[in-house]
Amino acid sequence: MATYLVIIMFVFTPTLLQPVSSENFIPVLTVIFLLTFMVPIISVMMLKLTKSISSMKLEVREERVMPFFFIAVYYGLTTYMFAYKIRMSDVLVVSFAAMSVVILVVALASIKYKISAHAAGAWGVAGLLMAMHLKFPGSYLMWPLAGCFLLAGAISSARLALNSHSPGEVAYGAFVGFAISFISIYIFT
């Protein structure tokens, strides 16, 4: 979802991504994709290979804590790198900090409850875009926001249709993702 968010921001609100420009967008996007998609996938694969988890689907609640904690750490390190090493825009740094917190909350909630990380991620992006749309007039985010709401709804529905989660687990994930993300952008940028 982080890669998806940054592409939307670059296309529709490039001023919020400065100093990222068209010259350095692809390298920045590649780093984001590697650190927020490839590294977490490889980590989960390694946990499966070492039999620390029984399935890549993370269906067993107790097995979800460690992978989500690792992923939260990866997102946190990406946030740190963007904030203090590369000096990215405040909006991008706060967005990544919010994503890190959402994943950490999913990890901590997994100690007692199973909540939908897919719903948390999808609705988290919706929360980030909604807050950006309200906070930064003229950001041209109405259509991407509408598309994001449709995508988040489709993802949530798919989690239910696949019997991967109960309605409450999906709703809890959606609430956590949207609320943390929206509040983070609205207050801290």
Sequence and secondary structure as in RCSB ss.txt:
>XXXX:A:sequence
MATYLVIIMFVFTPTLLQPVSSENFIPVLTVIFLLTFMVPIISVMMLKLTKSISSMKLEVREERVMPFFFIAVYY
GLTTYMFAYKIRMSDVLVVSFAAMSVVILVVALASIKYKISAHAAGAWGVAGLLMAMHLKFPGSYLMWPLAGCFL
LAGAISSARLALNSHSPGEVAYGAFVGFAISFISIYIFT
>XXXX:A:secstr
 HHHHHHHHHHH GGGGTT  TTTHHHHHHHHHIIIIIHHHHHHHHHHHTTSSS TT  SGGGGHHHHHHHHHHH
HHHHHIIIIIS   HHHHHHHHHHHHHHHHHHHHTTT    HHHHHHHHHHHHHHHHHHHSTT   HHHHHHHHH
HHHHHHHHHHHTTSS HHHHHHHHHHHHHHHHHHHHHH 
